[in-house]
Amino acid sequence: MVDDLRKIDKTILFCIFVGPVILMFLFVIYNIVTGKSTAELIMEDDLSEHFHGKIDTQYVETFNHGIKYAELSTGYKYPIFSNWERYLEKGDSLAKDSNSFQLRIFKMKGDTLVLDYRDTYRKEVRKKLGI
């Protein structure tokens, strides 16, 4: 009877400690196979982004991989793509509507620039997404 109890104890301990690890592994595999790709998630984030405001300051967050940010008058912190840095200056106004890939920059001199988020995607990602 004592040997049977030890087998049961081992089985219970195995189920308690190994079972959740196996279930977690299966869940991750399921999400990788059936979930959205990274490119699709990035595209959804870009489409959902919505902000308007004037650039008050620009700064680099060294603790966040050296990403440059523009802080808008509304308090929104906009991460600037490195290839877009040359277009943004303090005092410019930014406008990005949801369900749009376009960032409108209203320069202090009166000019307006329109930048497209799809231009920031790698070529293979654009090809995969059909854009």
C-alpha positions in Angstrom: 0.0 0.0 0.0 2.9 2.4 0.8 4.4 1.8 -2.7 1.1 2.5 -4.4 0.8 5.8 -2.4 4.3 6.8 -3.5 3.3 6.2 -7.2 0.2 8.3 -6.8 2.2 11.0 -5.1 4.7 11.0 -8.0 1.9 11.1 -10.5 0.3 14.0 -8.7 3.5 16.0 -8.4 4.3 15.3 -12.1 0.8 16.6 -13.1 1.2 19.7 -10.9 4.7 20.7 -12.0 5.1 19.3 -15.5 1.5 19.6 -16.8 1.4 23.4 -16.8 4.7 23.6 -18.6 3.5 21.3 -21.3 0.2 23.3 -21.6 2.1 26.6 -21.8 4.3 25.2 -24.5 1.3 23.9 -26.5 -0.4 27.3 -26.1 2.7 29.1 -27.5 2.9 26.7 -30.5 -0.8 27.2 -31.2 -0.5 31.0 -31.2 2.6 30.9 -33.5 0.8 28.7 -36.0 -2.7 30.3 -35.9 -1.9 33.9 -34.7 -1.2 37.0 -36.7 2.3 37.7 -38.0 4.5 40.4 -36.6 4.0 42.4 -39.7 0.3 42.3 -39.4 0.5 43.3 -35.7 2.7 46.3 -36.6 0.4 47.3 -39.3 -2.6 47.2 -36.9 -0.7 49.3 -34.4 0.1 51.9 -37.1 -3.5 52.0 -38.3 -4.9 52.4 -34.7 -2.6 55.2 -33.8 -4.3 58.6 -33.5 -2.8 61.9 -32.3 -2.7 65.6 -33.0 -0.4 68.2 -31.5 2.5 70.6 -31.8 6.1 69.3 -31.0 7.2 70.9 -27.7 10.4 69.0 -27.3 12.5 66.2 -28.9 14.7 63.9 -26.9 16.4 60.5 -27.0 15.6 57.8 -24.5 18.9 56.1 -23.9 17.3 53.4 -21.7 14.9 52.6 -24.5 17.4 51.6 -27.2 18.2 55.2 -28.0 14.9 55.9 -29.7 14.2 59.6 -30.4 10.8 60.9 -29.2 8.8 64.1 -29.9 6.7 65.2 -27.1 3.6 66.9 -28.3 1.6 69.8 -26.7 -1.1 67.2 -25.8 1.4 65.2 -23.8 1.6 62.4 -26.4 5.1 60.9 -26.8 5.6 60.1 -30.5 8.5 57.7 -31.3 10.3 59.1 -34.4 11.5 56.7 -37.1 15.2 57.3 -37.8 14.6 58.0 -41.4 11.9 60.6 -40.5 14.1 62.6 -38.0 15.2 65.1 -40.6 11.6 66.2 -41.3 10.6 67.0 -37.7 11.5 70.1 -35.8 10.4 71.7 -32.6 7.3 73.8 -33.3 5.9 71.6 -36.2 2.4 70.2 -35.8 1.8 66.5 -36.3 -1.5 64.9 -37.2 -2.2 61.2 -37.5 -5.8 59.8 -37.8 -6.8 56.3 -37.0 -7.3 53.9 -40.0 -4.7 55.9 -42.0 -1.1 55.3 -42.7 -0.4 59.0 -43.3 1.4 61.3 -40.9 0.8 64.9 -41.8 3.5 67.4 -40.7 2.5 71.1 -40.7 5.8 73.0 -40.8 6.1 76.4 -39.1 6.9 78.0 -42.5 3.5 77.0 -43.8 4.5 73.9 -45.8 2.8 70.5 -45.3 4.6 67.2 -45.6 2.8 63.8 -45.7 4.8 60.7 -44.6 3.5 57.2 -45.1 4.1 54.5 -42.4 4.2 51.8 -45.1 7.5 53.4 -46.3 9.0 52.3 -43.0 8.3 48.6 -43.6 11.0 46.4 -45.0 10.6 45.3 -48.6 9.8 41.7 -47.8 7.1 42.8 -45.3 5.5 45.1 -47.9 5.5 42.4 -50.5 4.0 39.9 -48.0 1.2 42.4 -47.0 0.6 43.4 -50.7 1.4 47.1 -50.2 
